[in-house]
């Protein structure tokens, strides 16, 4: 299995888990945050959603400049984020399918104007800046939802909420 196929397989499995978690977000808690320094539930969910689209940028371009190439999501509901995730799933699947496995070691940069935040091989950028970043924030989101007493869906097997149902 090549790198591209590995990312495609992981992407399809993980986006399904991301969608399950986003679908649990109560819209009346969009602005809730567990601490004053934390992102709100909605901000965190939007961040997870937008990160999902970055695989297309990494495979199709050489950099993402926050000053010229980035616009924050304006979604205000879980349903809007789920629609975006469907769009990003198609976009990234297509980008990965059409990407040449020989190009994974080419550099990709994340910048803010002239300031370089990261300059990494595309394979590392996709793993570190996209996938691992999503998993980190998805974990945070599950804690937010747990604090709000929202049942958590299983992602790698049944969750504590789902396993109680099966007893």
N, C-alpha and C positions, 0 to 999 in steps of 0.2 A: 504494500500500500504506500503510495507516495504522500508527500506532505499535503498536497491539495485534497486528496481523497480523505485523509485524516481530518483535515479541517472541515470538510463537507459533512462527514459523518458526525463529528462533534457538534457542529453548528445546528444540524437538524434536531439532534437530541436535546441540546441545551435551550434552543429557542422555544421548544415545546414546554420545557419547565418554566422558562421566563414568562411565557404567556399564562400558564396556570397561576403563577404568583401574582402577576399584574391583574388578572381577572378577579382576584380576591379583594382588591382595594375598595374600601367603602368611600364613595365620592364625598360624603359629608365629613370625612376626616382628611381631605386633601391637604389642608394647611397644618395639620397636627404634626408636632415634632416632640421627640422624647426629651430634648434638652435645648436650651436656647442657642447653643452653638451647632446644633444638628441641622441638617437639611430637613425641610418638611417632607411629609410622606409623598406628596405630589412631586416635589423637586427631585427626590430620590428616584421615584418611578420614571420620571422623564429622563433623568440621567442614564439610567439603565437602558431605557428604550433607545435613546440616541446613540449610545455606544454600540448597539447592535448593528447600526448602519455603517460603522467605521471600517469594517472589513472591505467594503466596496472601495472606499477611499484608498486604503492601504494597497489593494491589488491594482487599482486603476491609475493612481497618481503617485507622485514622489514625495508629497508633503500635504499637510493640512495646516493652514495658517489661521489661527483663531481670529485675527483681525480682518481677514478678507474672505475666508471660506466657511465660516461658522455662523449659524443663527440658532439661538436656543429654541427649543420646542415651545409651542404655545398651547399645547393640549391642556385641558382642564378636567378630563374624566378618564377613567380606566378604559372605557369603550374607545375613546380616541386613540389611546396608546396601543390598544390591541389592533386597531386598524393600521396604525403606523408599523407595528411589528409584522403584520402580514405583508405590507409593502416592502419593508426592509428585508424580510425573509426572501422574497422573490429577487430583490436587487442583489443581495449578497450571494445567494445561491448561484445566480447567473454570473456574477463577477468571479466567484471561485471556480465555477465550471470552465470558464474561458481563460483562466489564468495559467500561464506556463510555469510548471513546477521548477523550471531552471532559473526563474527570476526571484525566488524566495530570499536569496542572499543579497539582493539589491537593497540599498538603503532607502528608508522612508523617514521623513522628519515631521515632528510636531513642533510648530513654532507659534509665537505670539509676536508678530512683526518680525524684527531682526533677532529677537531672543529665541534661542533654540532650547526647547523644553526636552526634547528627545531626538536622537538620530540613531536609528537602529535598523538592522536588516529586517525586511518585511516579515519574515517568519517570526522574529522575536517581537516585533511591534504588534502583530496580530495576536500572539499568545499573551504578551504582557499587558499591552495597553487596551486591548479589546477583551479577550476571553477572561483572563484572570481578574481584570477590573470589574467585569460584569458579575462574575461569581462572588467577588468580595461584596459588592453593593447589593446583590440579591440576598446574601446572608443578612446584611443589615436590614433590608426590607422585610425579611421574614421575622426578624426580632421586633421591628416596629409593629407588624401585624399581630404578633403574639401578645405584645403589651396591650394592644387594643382588643384582645380576646377574639381575634378573627381566626377561624380554623385555617391551618397551614396545609397546603397540598403536598403530597410526597413528590420528591424529585428524583431520588435515587433509591426508591423503595417507599413503602408506606410511611407517612408522617405519624407522629404521636396521635394526631386527631383521627387519621384514617385507621390506624391499627386498633383504636378503641371501638370503632364501628364494626370491625370484623370479628370481635370477640363474642 
